Amino acid sequence: MSTSLLIASAAKKFAEKLTWGGVINYIGIPITKDLEKDFASIFSEINPDVLHVIGAEGQPSLDAVTAFNNPNRTIVSICGIRKLYARHFFDGIPEKIAHRRTLRDIVKNDSLMKYQKAFYKSAEVELKIVKFCKNFFGRTDFDRAFVTQINPDCNYFHCNEILRGEFYSSEKLWNYDACEKHSLLMSQAHYPLKGLHFLIEAMGILAEKYPDIKLSVGGYTIRIIPKDFKDYMMQSSYARYCWDMIKKYNLQDKITFTGPIDTNSMLEEFLKAHVFVSPSTMENESNSLSEAKILGVPCAASYVGGVTNRVKHKEDGYLYPFNEPYMLAYYVDEIFQMKERAAELGQKARENILKLVDPKTNAARNLEVYKKLMEKN
């Protein structure tokens, strides 16, 4: 029996025609109000045995599930969990900041409250999918608890992630002598759930002992550190709150933002860092944390969601209560004091994560589950 795979993803315009016949096939689909009809047309043409949807939190996922209309042969990979993310959206944020609107927010008709409402809206879609579908891929206690509490009769299949190929093939691994001492790395910080506000407070504590401490933040900059008055006026409420905290702790020259960068550049950022920090107020599983571990970077992460399944405290990293920045500072300080011995922590992290994100094992698990679903009506 021949096996073919069609990967459909968002695109600016619809592919001129569906190319089908190879082992792996691709099609781009624009996100429009007719998306369910577009999916139905594709499914009618190729008659797939199994539909695998990545993520339950978007309308396109619901459109695909509805168009296929076969819950027994549909499987959904749980990524983020919007319902619970929305609940934790403002953890650590003062109420006046949550309700404040800067000039930028007014001009763009935006606010933190509106951002949270968008999470709750996508959570409604998420709920429909989880109630309708029968099969789910998950990888943490957190996502298993979520889907089985909503849909107790579902089939939950454990399957871990496969990371970007460059992190498996990298000849470079973290080295104490080569890293920038007392430097921290955070992968993204463009909204409150990522916990930058807590990390800034921890840095304020650490800076008293390590005046050379610095932080590099990946992803979108959102003007947290303004270059000029225009940048300042275009700050969102969250960016302004972080900027005020940065000034409070006198960290203006200690934090830099990389902006969006490619995989190889991010890999180099990992290798430069003395410690990778995941300070999220909620997270199912941080792929960035796994990427740091696979390179042997010493890590400290908040004890939230599915992160608890990815770090063994004091064995291959450090876990701390997300709303206790003083404990984050304490554990980062402990890693700093390890000096050369920090490599042992990183090596254990690499050994443990490689078992979880092994491409062959996880690909075989996918195929195993697909075959099970093909036996269903």
Secondary structure, 3 states (H helix, E strand, C coil): CCCCEEEEEECCCCCCCCCCCCCEEEEEECCCCCHHHHHHHHHHHHCCCCEEEECCCCHHHHHHHHHHCCHHHEEEECCCCHHHHHHCCCCCCCHHHHHCCCHHHHHCCCCHHHHHHHHHHHHHHHHHHHHHCCEEEECCHHHHHHHHHHCCCCEEEECCCCCCHHHHHCCCCCCCCCCCCCEEEECCCCCHHHCHHHHHHHHHHHHHHCCCCEEEEEECCCCCCCCCHHHHHCCCHHHHHHHHHHHHCCCCCCEEEEECCCHHHHHHHHHHCCEEEECCCCCCCCHHHHHHHHCCCCEEEECCHHHHHCCCECCCEEEECCCCHHHHHHHHHHHHHHHHHHHHHHHHHHHHHHHHCCHHHHHHHHHHHHHHHHCCC
